[in-house]
Amino acid sequence: MAGNVLGGELETCGTDPMTGFTRNGCCETAADDVGVHTVCASMTAEFLAFSAERGNDLSTARPEYGFPGLRPGDRWCLCASRWAEALAAGVAPPVVLEATHARTLDWVDLADLRGHSATPG
């Protein structure tokens, strides 16, 4: 099992809706994961609007892909580069550090992730 950004075991990000590049609930990545979906984040209205403005509408259901559409509070595995982009724009959603894959650190500093932690500690 891959590790998280804190050096521990990668925990499940979310199962309702089912998230992850392979839709197993975890923010794991693989060679064919071009977007590197490794950041477990709790969606906010601000981030969802930001993502839609950037061409990735995560709020609209896409039943043909089994995608229910996200609402504020849903946990979702985001692309590391999109989270970094949202951080620069001041709209980065809170991160669940224990469920964020260590590969995220290739794009984002741990201090920035800690500063946006969804859980205290």
Phi and psi in radians as a Rosetta constraint file:
Dihedral C 1 N 2 CA 2 C 2 CIRCULARHARMONIC -1.240 0.35
Dihedral N 2 CA 2 C 2 N 3 CIRCULARHARMONIC 2.758 0.35
Dihedral C 2 N 3 CA 3 C 3 CIRCULARHARMONIC -1.637 0.35
Dihedral N 3 CA 3 C 3 N 4 CIRCULARHARMONIC 2.885 0.35
Dihedral C 3 N 4 CA 4 C 4 CIRCULARHARMONIC -1.717 0.35
Dihedral N 4 CA 4 C 4 N 5 CIRCULARHARMONIC 3.116 0.35
Dihedral C 4 N 5 CA 5 C 5 CIRCULARHARMONIC -1.181 0.35
Dihedral N 5 CA 5 C 5 N 6 CIRCULARHARMONIC -0.251 0.35
Dihedral C 5 N 6 CA 6 C 6 CIRCULARHARMONIC -1.646 0.35
Dihedral N 6 CA 6 C 6 N 7 CIRCULARHARMONIC -0.041 0.35
Dihedral C 6 N 7 CA 7 C 7 CIRCULARHARMONIC 1.613 0.35
Dihedral N 7 CA 7 C 7 N 8 CIRCULARHARMONIC 0.025 0.35
Dihedral C 7 N 8 CA 8 C 8 CIRCULARHARMONIC -1.693 0.35
Dihedral N 8 CA 8 C 8 N 9 CIRCULARHARMONIC -2.991 0.35
Dihedral C 8 N 9 CA 9 C 9 CIRCULARHARMONIC -1.243 0.35
Dihedral N 9 CA 9 C 9 N 10 CIRCULARHARMONIC 2.498 0.35
Dihedral C 9 N 10 CA 10 C 10 CIRCULARHARMONIC -1.242 0.35
Dihedral N 10 CA 10 C 10 N 11 CIRCULARHARMONIC 2.120 0.35
Dihedral C 10 N 11 CA 11 C 11 CIRCULARHARMONIC -1.589 0.35
Dihedral N 11 CA 11 C 11 N 12 CIRCULARHARMONIC 2.884 0.35
Dihedral C 11 N 12 CA 12 C 12 CIRCULARHARMONIC -1.168 0.35
Dihedral N 12 CA 12 C 12 N 13 CIRCULARHARMONIC 2.396 0.35
Dihedral C 12 N 13 CA 13 C 13 CIRCULARHARMONIC -1.517 0.35
Dihedral N 13 CA 13 C 13 N 14 CIRCULARHARMONIC -0.948 0.35
Dihedral C 13 N 14 CA 14 C 14 CIRCULARHARMONIC -2.964 0.35
Dihedral N 14 CA 14 C 14 N 15 CIRCULARHARMONIC 2.539 0.35
Dihedral C 14 N 15 CA 15 C 15 CIRCULARHARMONIC -2.157 0.35
Dihedral N 15 CA 15 C 15 N 16 CIRCULARHARMONIC -0.022 0.35
Dihedral C 15 N 16 CA 16 C 16 CIRCULARHARMONIC -2.492 0.35
Dihedral N 16 CA 16 C 16 N 17 CIRCULARHARMONIC 1.501 0.35
Dihedral C 16 N 17 CA 17 C 17 CIRCULARHARMONIC -1.368 0.35
Dihedral N 17 CA 17 C 17 N 18 CIRCULARHARMONIC 2.777 0.35
Dihedral C 17 N 18 CA 18 C 18 CIRCULARHARMONIC -1.179 0.35
Dihedral N 18 CA 18 C 18 N 19 CIRCULARHARMONIC 2.189 0.35
Dihedral C 18 N 19 CA 19 C 19 CIRCULARHARMONIC -2.056 0.35
Dihedral N 19 CA 19 C 19 N 20 CIRCULARHARMONIC -3.083 0.35
Dihedral C 19 N 20 CA 20 C 20 CIRCULARHARMONIC 1.751 0.35
Dihedral N 20 CA 20 C 20 N 21 CIRCULARHARMONIC 2.614 0.35
Dihedral C 20 N 21 CA 21 C 21 CIRCULARHARMONIC -0.969 0.35
Dihedral N 21 CA 21 C 21 N 22 CIRCULARHARMONIC -0.651 0.35
Dihedral C 21 N 22 CA 22 C 22 CIRCULARHARMONIC -1.745 0.35
Dihedral N 22 CA 22 C 22 N 23 CIRCULARHARMONIC 0.150 0.35
Dihedral C 22 N 23 CA 23 C 23 CIRCULARHARMONIC 0.953 0.35
Dihedral N 23 CA 23 C 23 N 24 CIRCULARHARMONIC 0.844 0.35
Dihedral C 23 N 24 CA 24 C 24 CIRCULARHARMONIC -1.981 0.35
Dihedral N 24 CA 24 C 24 N 25 CIRCULARHARMONIC 0.124 0.35
Dihedral C 24 N 25 CA 25 C 25 CIRCULARHARMONIC 1.612 0.35
Dihedral N 25 CA 25 C 25 N 26 CIRCULARHARMONIC -0.174 0.35
Dihedral C 25 N 26 CA 26 C 26 CIRCULARHARMONIC -1.976 0.35
Dihedral N 26 CA 26 C 26 N 27 CIRCULARHARMONIC 2.629 0.35
Dihedral C 26 N 27 CA 27 C 27 CIRCULARHARMONIC -1.545 0.35
Dihedral N 27 CA 27 C 27 N 28 CIRCULARHARMONIC 0.923 0.35
Dihedral C 27 N 28 CA 28 C 28 CIRCULARHARMONIC -1.378 0.35
Dihedral N 28 CA 28 C 28 N 29 CIRCULARHARMONIC 2.873 0.35
Dihedral C 28 N 29 CA 29 C 29 CIRCULARHARMONIC -2.332 0.35
Dihedral N 29 CA 29 C 29 N 30 CIRCULARHARMONIC 2.870 0.35
Dihedral C 29 N 30 CA 30 C 30 CIRCULARHARMONIC -2.559 0.35
Dihedral N 30 CA 30 C 30 N 31 CIRCULARHARMONIC 2.985 0.35
Dihedral C 30 N 31 CA 31 C 31 CIRCULARHARMONIC -1.012 0.35
Dihedral N 31 CA 31 C 31 N 32 CIRCULARHARMONIC -0.576 0.35
Dihedral C 31 N 32 CA 32 C 32 CIRCULARHARMONIC -1.573 0.35
Dihedral N 32 CA 32 C 32 N 33 CIRCULARHARMONIC 0.103 0.35
Dihedral C 32 N 33 CA 33 C 33 CIRCULARHARMONIC -1.531 0.35
Dihedral N 33 CA 33 C 33 N 34 CIRCULARHARMONIC 1.403 0.35
Dihedral C 33 N 34 CA 34 C 34 CIRCULARHARMONIC -1.045 0.35
Dihedral N 34 CA 34 C 34 N 35 CIRCULARHARMONIC -0.615 0.35
Dihedral C 34 N 35 CA 35 C 35 CIRCULARHARMONIC -1.391 0.35
Dihedral N 35 CA 35 C 35 N 36 CIRCULARHARMONIC -0.222 0.35
Dihedral C 35 N 36 CA 36 C 36 CIRCULARHARMONIC 0.917 0.35
Dihedral N 36 CA 36 C 36 N 37 CIRCULARHARMONIC 1.254 0.35
Dihedral C 36 N 37 CA 37 C 37 CIRCULARHARMONIC -1.408 0.35
Dihedral N 37 CA 37 C 37 N 38 CIRCULARHARMONIC 1.325 0.35
Dihedral C 37 N 38 CA 38 C 38 CIRCULARHARMONIC -2.060 0.35
Dihedral N 38 CA 38 C 38 N 39 CIRCULARHARMONIC -0.115 0.35
Dihedral C 38 N 39 CA 39 C 39 CIRCULARHARMONIC -1.728 0.35
Dihedral N 39 CA 39 C 39 N 40 CIRCULARHARMONIC 2.035 0.35
Dihedral C 39 N 40 CA 40 C 40 CIRCULARHARMONIC -1.478 0.35
Dihedral N 40 CA 40 C 40 N 41 CIRCULARHARMONIC 1.987 0.35
Dihedral C 40 N 41 CA 41 C 41 CIRCULARHARMONIC -2.231 0.35
Dihedral N 41 CA 41 C 41 N 42 CIRCULARHARMONIC 2.619 0.35
Dihedral C 41 N 42 CA 42 C 42 CIRCULARHARMONIC -1.657 0.35
Dihedral N 42 CA 42 C 42 N 43 CIRCULARHARMONIC 2.029 0.35
Dihedral C 42 N 43 CA 43 C 43 CIRCULARHARMONIC -1.086 0.35
Dihedral N 43 CA 43 C 43 N 44 CIRCULARHARMONIC 2.524 0.35
Dihedral C 43 N 44 CA 44 C 44 CIRCULARHARMONIC -2.170 0.35
Dihedral N 44 CA 44 C 44 N 45 CIRCULARHARMONIC 2.748 0.35
Dihedral C 44 N 45 CA 45 C 45 CIRCULARHARMONIC -1.046 0.35
Dihedral N 45 CA 45 C 45 N 46 CIRCULARHARMONIC -0.673 0.35
Dihedral C 45 N 46 CA 46 C 46 CIRCULARHARMONIC -1.116 0.35
Dihedral N 46 CA 46 C 46 N 47 CIRCULARHARMONIC -0.772 0.35
Dihedral C 46 N 47 CA 47 C 47 CIRCULARHARMONIC -1.178 0.35
Dihedral N 47 CA 47 C 47 N 48 CIRCULARHARMONIC -0.734 0.35
Dihedral C 47 N 48 CA 48 C 48 CIRCULARHARMONIC -1.057 0.35
Dihedral N 48 CA 48 C 48 N 49 CIRCULARHARMONIC -0.690 0.35
Dihedral C 48 N 49 CA 49 C 49 CIRCULARHARMONIC -1.150 0.35
Dihedral N 49 CA 49 C 49 N 50 CIRCULARHARMONIC -0.747 0.35
Dihedral C 49 N 50 CA 50 C 50 CIRCULARHARMONIC -1.040 0.35
Dihedral N 50 CA 50 C 50 N 51 CIRCULARHARMONIC -0.821 0.35
Dihedral C 50 N 51 CA 51 C 51 CIRCULARHARMONIC -1.085 0.35
Dihedral N 51 CA 51 C 51 N 52 CIRCULARHARMONIC -0.735 0.35
Dihedral C 51 N 52 CA 52 C 52 CIRCULARHARMONIC -1.089 0.35
Dihedral N 52 CA 52 C 52 N 53 CIRCULARHARMONIC -0.707 0.35
Dihedral C 52 N 53 CA 53 C 53 CIRCULARHARMONIC -1.097 0.35
Dihedral N 53 CA 53 C 53 N 54 CIRCULARHARMONIC -0.480 0.35
Dihedral C 53 N 54 CA 54 C 54 CIRCULARHARMONIC -1.568 0.35
Dihedral N 54 CA 54 C 54 N 55 CIRCULARHARMONIC 0.095 0.35
Dihedral C 54 N 55 CA 55 C 55 CIRCULARHARMONIC 1.683 0.35
Dihedral N 55 CA 55 C 55 N 56 CIRCULARHARMONIC 0.110 0.35
Dihedral C 55 N 56 CA 56 C 56 CIRCULARHARMONIC -2.152 0.35
Dihedral N 56 CA 56 C 56 N 57 CIRCULARHARMONIC 1.546 0.35
Dihedral C 56 N 57 CA 57 C 57 CIRCULARHARMONIC -1.358 0.35
Dihedral N 57 CA 57 C 57 N 58 CIRCULARHARMONIC 1.810 0.35
Dihedral C 57 N 58 CA 58 C 58 CIRCULARHARMONIC -1.602 0.35
Dihedral N 58 CA 58 C 58 N 59 CIRCULARHARMONIC -0.103 0.35
Dihedral C 58 N 59 CA 59 C 59 CIRCULARHARMONIC -1.534 0.35
Dihedral N 59 CA 59 C 59 N 60 CIRCULARHARMONIC -0.462 0.35
Dihedral C 59 N 60 CA 60 C 60 CIRCULARHARMONIC -1.505 0.35
Dihedral N 60 CA 60 C 60 N 61 CIRCULARHARMONIC 2.244 0.35
Dihedral C 60 N 61 CA 61 C 61 CIRCULARHARMONIC -1.113 0.35
Dihedral N 61 CA 61 C 61 N 62 CIRCULARHARMONIC 2.466 0.35
Dihedral C 61 N 62 CA 62 C 62 CIRCULARHARMONIC -2.259 0.35
Dihedral N 62 CA 62 C 62 N 63 CIRCULARHARMONIC 1.380 0.35
Dihedral C 62 N 63 CA 63 C 63 CIRCULARHARMONIC -0.988 0.35
Dihedral N 63 CA 63 C 63 N 64 CIRCULARHARMONIC -0.533 0.35
Dihedral C 63 N 64 CA 64 C 64 CIRCULARHARMONIC -1.124 0.35
Dihedral N 64 CA 64 C 64 N 65 CIRCULARHARMONIC -0.326 0.35
Dihedral C 64 N 65 CA 65 C 65 CIRCULARHARMONIC -1.922 0.35
Dihedral N 65 CA 65 C 65 N 66 CIRCULARHARMONIC 0.140 0.35
Dihedral C 65 N 66 CA 66 C 66 CIRCULARHARMONIC 1.193 0.35
Dihedral N 66 CA 66 C 66 N 67 CIRCULARHARMONIC 0.462 0.35
Dihedral C 66 N 67 CA 67 C 67 CIRCULARHARMONIC -1.853 0.35
Dihedral N 67 CA 67 C 67 N 68 CIRCULARHARMONIC 2.069 0.35
Dihedral C 67 N 68 CA 68 C 68 CIRCULARHARMONIC -1.411 0.35
Dihedral N 68 CA 68 C 68 N 69 CIRCULARHARMONIC -0.181 0.35
Dihedral C 68 N 69 CA 69 C 69 CIRCULARHARMONIC 1.488 0.35
Dihedral N 69 CA 69 C 69 N 70 CIRCULARHARMONIC 2.479 0.35
Dihedral C 69 N 70 CA 70 C 70 CIRCULARHARMONIC -1.785 0.35
Dihedral N 70 CA 70 C 70 N 71 CIRCULARHARMONIC 2.638 0.35
Dihedral C 70 N 71 CA 71 C 71 CIRCULARHARMONIC -2.181 0.35
Dihedral N 71 CA 71 C 71 N 72 CIRCULARHARMONIC 2.779 0.35
Dihedral C 71 N 72 CA 72 C 72 CIRCULARHARMONIC -0.919 0.35
Dihedral N 72 CA 72 C 72 N 73 CIRCULARHARMONIC 2.380 0.35
Dihedral C 72 N 73 CA 73 C 73 CIRCULARHARMONIC 1.728 0.35
Dihedral N 73 CA 73 C 73 N 74 CIRCULARHARMONIC -0.408 0.35
Dihedral C 73 N 74 CA 74 C 74 CIRCULARHARMONIC -1.164 0.35
Dihedral N 74 CA 74 C 74 N 75 CIRCULARHARMONIC 2.497 0.35
Dihedral C 74 N 75 CA 75 C 75 CIRCULARHARMONIC -1.626 0.35
Dihedral N 75 CA 75 C 75 N 76 CIRCULARHARMONIC 2.419 0.35
Dihedral C 75 N 76 CA 76 C 76 CIRCULARHARMONIC -2.604 0.35
Dihedral N 76 CA 76 C 76 N 77 CIRCULARHARMONIC 2.530 0.35
Dihedral C 76 N 77 CA 77 C 77 CIRCULARHARMONIC -1.451 0.35
Dihedral N 77 CA 77 C 77 N 78 CIRCULARHARMONIC 1.894 0.35
Dihedral C 77 N 78 CA 78 C 78 CIRCULARHARMONIC -1.633 0.35
Dihedral N 78 CA 78 C 78 N 79 CIRCULARHARMONIC 2.739 0.35
Dihedral C 78 N 79 CA 79 C 79 CIRCULARHARMONIC -1.147 0.35
Dihedral N 79 CA 79 C 79 N 80 CIRCULARHARMONIC 2.350 0.35
Dihedral C 79 N 80 CA 80 C 80 CIRCULARHARMONIC -1.019 0.35
Dihedral N 80 CA 80 C 80 N 81 CIRCULARHARMONIC -0.709 0.35
Dihedral C 80 N 81 CA 81 C 81 CIRCULARHARMONIC -1.181 0.35
Dihedral N 81 CA 81 C 81 N 82 CIRCULARHARMONIC -0.601 0.35
Dihedral C 81 N 82 CA 82 C 82 CIRCULARHARMONIC -1.218 0.35
Dihedral N 82 CA 82 C 82 N 83 CIRCULARHARMONIC -0.674 0.35
Dihedral C 82 N 83 CA 83 C 83 CIRCULARHARMONIC -1.113 0.35
Dihedral N 83 CA 83 C 83 N 84 CIRCULARHARMONIC -0.729 0.35
Dihedral C 83 N 84 CA 84 C 84 CIRCULARHARMONIC -1.094 0.35
Dihedral N 84 CA 84 C 84 N 85 CIRCULARHARMONIC -0.693 0.35
Dihedral C 84 N 85 CA 85 C 85 CIRCULARHARMONIC -1.109 0.35
Dihedral N 85 CA 85 C 85 N 86 CIRCULARHARMONIC -0.740 0.35
Dihedral C 85 N 86 CA 86 C 86 CIRCULARHARMONIC -1.150 0.35
Dihedral N 86 CA 86 C 86 N 87 CIRCULARHARMONIC -0.640 0.35
Dihedral C 86 N 87 CA 87 C 87 CIRCULARHARMONIC -1.049 0.35
Dihedral N 87 CA 87 C 87 N 88 CIRCULARHARMONIC -0.816 0.35
Dihedral C 87 N 88 CA 88 C 88 CIRCULARHARMONIC -1.095 0.35
Dihedral N 88 CA 88 C 88 N 89 CIRCULARHARMONIC -0.535 0.35
Dihedral C 88 N 89 CA 89 C 89 CIRCULARHARMONIC -1.534 0.35
Dihedral N 89 CA 89 C 89 N 90 CIRCULARHARMONIC -0.061 0.35
Dihedral C 89 N 90 CA 90 C 90 CIRCULARHARMONIC 1.408 0.35
Dihedral N 90 CA 90 C 90 N 91 CIRCULARHARMONIC 0.334 0.35
Dihedral C 90 N 91 CA 91 C 91 CIRCULARHARMONIC -2.238 0.35
Dihedral N 91 CA 91 C 91 N 92 CIRCULARHARMONIC 0.438 0.35
Dihedral C 91 N 92 CA 92 C 92 CIRCULARHARMONIC -1.129 0.35
Dihedral N 92 CA 92 C 92 N 93 CIRCULARHARMONIC 2.268 0.35
Dihedral C 92 N 93 CA 93 C 93 CIRCULARHARMONIC -1.318 0.35
Dihedral N 93 CA 93 C 93 N 94 CIRCULARHARMONIC 2.770 0.35
Dihedral C 93 N 94 CA 94 C 94 CIRCULARHARMONIC -1.041 0.35
Dihedral N 94 CA 94 C 94 N 95 CIRCULARHARMONIC 2.545 0.35
Dihedral C 94 N 95 CA 95 C 95 CIRCULARHARMONIC -1.949 0.35
Dihedral N 95 CA 95 C 95 N 96 CIRCULARHARMONIC 2.460 0.35
Dihedral C 95 N 96 CA 96 C 96 CIRCULARHARMONIC -1.691 0.35
Dihedral N 96 CA 96 C 96 N 97 CIRCULARHARMONIC 1.727 0.35
Dihedral C 96 N 97 CA 97 C 97 CIRCULARHARMONIC -1.029 0.35
Dihedral N 97 CA 97 C 97 N 98 CIRCULARHARMONIC -0.727 0.35
Dihedral C 97 N 98 CA 98 C 98 CIRCULARHARMONIC -1.151 0.35
Dihedral N 98 CA 98 C 98 N 99 CIRCULARHARMONIC -0.351 0.35
Dihedral C 98 N 99 CA 99 C 99 CIRCULARHARMONIC -1.908 0.35
Dihedral N 99 CA 99 C 99 N 100 CIRCULARHARMONIC 0.156 0.35
Dihedral C 99 N 100 CA 100 C 100 CIRCULARHARMONIC -1.745 0.35
Dihedral N 100 CA 100 C 100 N 101 CIRCULARHARMONIC 2.147 0.35
Dihedral C 100 N 101 CA 101 C 101 CIRCULARHARMONIC -1.110 0.35
Dihedral N 101 CA 101 C 101 N 102 CIRCULARHARMONIC 2.487 0.35
Dihedral C 101 N 102 CA 102 C 102 CIRCULARHARMONIC -1.020 0.35
Dihedral N 102 CA 102 C 102 N 103 CIRCULARHARMONIC -0.465 0.35
Dihedral C 102 N 103 CA 103 C 103 CIRCULARHARMONIC -1.106 0.35
Dihedral N 103 CA 103 C 103 N 104 CIRCULARHARMONIC -0.329 0.35
Dihedral C 103 N 104 CA 104 C 104 CIRCULARHARMONIC -0.983 0.35
Dihedral N 104 CA 104 C 104 N 105 CIRCULARHARMONIC -0.531 0.35
Dihedral C 104 N 105 CA 105 C 105 CIRCULARHARMONIC -1.166 0.35
Dihedral N 105 CA 105 C 105 N 106 CIRCULARHARMONIC -0.160 0.35
Dihedral C 105 N 106 CA 106 C 106 CIRCULARHARMONIC -1.255 0.35
Dihedral N 106 CA 106 C 106 N 107 CIRCULARHARMONIC -0.349 0.35
Dihedral C 106 N 107 CA 107 C 107 CIRCULARHARMONIC -2.021 0.35
Dihedral N 107 CA 107 C 107 N 108 CIRCULARHARMONIC -0.503 0.35
Dihedral C 107 N 108 CA 108 C 108 CIRCULARHARMONIC -2.341 0.35
Dihedral N 108 CA 108 C 108 N 109 CIRCULARHARMONIC 2.452 0.35
Dihedral C 108 N 109 CA 109 C 109 CIRCULARHARMONIC -1.285 0.35
Dihedral N 109 CA 109 C 109 N 110 CIRCULARHARMONIC 2.509 0.35
Dihedral C 109 N 110 CA 110 C 110 CIRCULARHARMONIC -1.027 0.35
Dihedral N 110 CA 110 C 110 N 111 CIRCULARHARMONIC -0.627 0.35
Dihedral C 110 N 111 CA 111 C 111 CIRCULARHARMONIC -1.059 0.35
Dihedral N 111 CA 111 C 111 N 112 CIRCULARHARMONIC -0.693 0.35
Dihedral C 111 N 112 CA 112 C 112 CIRCULARHARMONIC -1.180 0.35
Dihedral N 112 CA 112 C 112 N 113 CIRCULARHARMONIC -0.693 0.35
Dihedral C 112 N 113 CA 113 C 113 CIRCULARHARMONIC -1.118 0.35
Dihedral N 113 CA 113 C 113 N 114 CIRCULARHARMONIC -0.795 0.35
Dihedral C 113 N 114 CA 114 C 114 CIRCULARHARMONIC -1.060 0.35
Dihedral N 114 CA 114 C 114 N 115 CIRCULARHARMONIC -0.650 0.35
Dihedral C 114 N 115 CA 115 C 115 CIRCULARHARMONIC -1.160 0.35
Dihedral N 115 CA 115 C 115 N 116 CIRCULARHARMONIC -0.296 0.35
Dihedral C 115 N 116 CA 116 C 116 CIRCULARHARMONIC -2.081 0.35
Dihedral N 116 CA 116 C 116 N 117 CIRCULARHARMONIC 0.439 0.35
Dihedral C 116 N 117 CA 117 C 117 CIRCULARHARMONIC -1.162 0.35
Dihedral N 117 CA 117 C 117 N 118 CIRCULARHARMONIC 2.377 0.35
Dihedral C 117 N 118 CA 118 C 118 CIRCULARHARMONIC -1.377 0.35
Dihedral N 118 CA 118 C 118 N 119 CIRCULARHARMONIC -0.276 0.35
Dihedral C 118 N 119 CA 119 C 119 CIRCULARHARMONIC -2.184 0.35
Dihedral N 119 CA 119 C 119 N 120 CIRCULARHARMONIC 2.488 0.35
Dihedral C 119 N 120 CA 120 C 120 CIRCULARHARMONIC -1.173 0.35
Dihedral N 120 CA 120 C 120 N 121 CIRCULARHARMONIC 2.647 0.35
